[in-house]
């Protein structure tokens, strides 16, 4: 479990460096179109986890995430063990979305199988070809609201 937390911390560091290093704006199209794509990608990844199609879920990960978790099995094991509310949610709902310099942040409310509520920010970036998930961060202090 310690190695997973270390890898997640490194992943957050990669994301922070990427935010500082990347000056080009990525939202160049109509924002409502971006919102639709972002929700579709997140929904598909969650559906893939629910269907145990870890390869499909992994296909939505950015290159920086894939550098930390080099294959879908490792990635899937991390999500299943560390984020059971995302792996197998009772329900999820999209909340606010905002544009940032390098992409978008979509807040998602998850209800786990025990009925507890968890909030996560999904960070997505456009890699030049498509939108990919570059980080998922639990909003501290919101668990079990």
C-alpha positions in Angstrom: 0.0 0.0 0.0 2.9 2.4 0.7 4.3 2.0 -2.8 0.8 3.0 -4.2 0.7 6.1 -2.1 4.3 7.0 -3.2 3.4 6.5 -6.8 0.3 8.7 -6.4 2.4 11.4 -4.7 4.8 11.2 -7.6 1.9 11.4 -10.0 0.7 14.6 -8.3 4.2 16.0 -8.6 4.3 15.2 -12.3 1.0 16.9 -12.7 2.1 20.0 -10.8 5.3 20.3 -13.0 3.2 19.8 -16.1 0.9 22.7 -15.0 3.8 25.0 -14.6 5.7 23.9 -17.7 2.9 24.0 -20.1 2.0 27.5 -21.2 -0.2 26.8 -24.2 -4.0 27.0 -23.8 -5.7 23.7 -24.6 -9.3 24.9 -24.7 -9.7 26.2 -28.2 -13.2 24.9 -29.1 -16.6 25.6 -27.8 -16.6 24.9 -24.0 -19.9 23.1 -24.1 -18.4 20.7 -26.6 -15.5 20.2 -24.3 -17.8 19.5 -21.3 -19.7 16.9 -23.3 -16.4 15.1 -24.2 -15.1 15.3 -20.7 -18.2 13.8 -19.2 -18.2 11.1 -21.9 -14.6 10.1 -21.1 -15.1 9.9 -17.4 -18.4 8.0 -17.7 -16.7 5.5 -20.1 -13.8 5.0 -17.7 -16.2 4.3 -14.8 -18.3 2.0 -17.0 -15.1 0.2 -17.9 -14.2 -0.4 -14.3 -17.7 -1.6 -13.6 -17.4 -4.0 -16.5 -13.9 -5.1 -15.4 -12.6 -3.9 -18.7 -9.4 -2.4 -17.2 -7.8 -2.1 -20.7 -10.5 0.3 -21.8 -10.3 2.3 -18.5 -6.5 2.5 -18.9 -6.9 3.8 -22.5 -8.3 7.1 -21.0 -5.1 7.7 -18.9 -2.6 10.3 -19.9 1.0 9.5 -20.8 2.1 10.8 -17.3 -0.2 8.4 -15.6 0.9 5.5 -17.8 4.5 6.4 -16.9 3.6 5.7 -13.2 1.4 2.7 -13.9 3.0 1.0 -16.9 0.2 -1.4 -17.7 -3.5 -1.8 -17.2 -3.2 -4.5 -14.6 -1.1 -2.4 -12.2 -3.4 0.6 -12.9 -6.6 -1.4 -12.3 -5.2 -2.9 -9.0 -4.4 0.5 -7.7 -7.9 1.9 -8.5 -9.6 -1.2 -7.1 -7.6 -1.1 -3.8 -7.3 2.7 -3.3 -10.5 4.0 -4.8 -13.3 1.4 -4.4 -15.9 4.1 -4.7 -14.7 4.8 -8.3 -14.0 1.1 -9.1 -17.6 0.1 -8.2 -19.8 3.1 -7.3 -23.4 2.8 -6.4 -23.9 6.1 -8.3 -22.0 9.1 -9.6 -23.0 12.6 -10.6 -21.1 15.4 -12.5 -20.9 18.7 -10.6 -19.0 21.8 -11.6 -16.5 22.0 -14.4 -13.9 24.6 -15.0 -11.2 25.4 -17.5 -7.6 25.7 -16.4 -4.5 26.7 -18.3 -3.7 23.1 -19.3 -7.1 21.5 -19.5 -10.3 21.1 -17.5 -11.2 20.1 -14.0 -14.5 18.2 -13.6 -15.8 17.6 -10.0 -17.6 14.3 -9.6 -19.7 13.1 -6.6 -19.5 9.4 -6.0 -21.8 7.4 -3.7 -20.1 4.2 -2.6 -21.8 0.8 -2.0 -22.3 1.8 1.7 -24.0 5.0 0.8 -21.1 7.3 1.8 -20.5 10.3 -0.5 -17.1 11.2 -1.9 -16.0 14.1 -4.1 -13.2 13.9 -6.7 -11.7 16.3 -9.1 -10.9 14.7 -12.5 -8.2 16.7 -14.4 -8.2 16.2 -18.1 -5.8 17.5 -20.7 -5.9 17.5 -24.5 -2.8 15.5 -25.7 -3.1 17.0 -29.2 -5.2 14.1 -30.4 -7.9 13.7 -27.7 -8.8 14.4 -24.1 -7.2 12.1 -21.5 -7.4 11.9 -17.7 -4.2 13.2 -16.2 -5.2 13.0 -12.5 -8.0 12.2 -10.1 -7.9 13.8 -6.7 -10.1 13.2 -3.7 -11.4 16.5 -2.2 -10.3 16.3 1.4 -12.9 16.9 4.1 -15.7 15.9 1.8 -15.7 12.2 2.5 -18.9 10.9 4.0 -20.8 14.2 3.8 
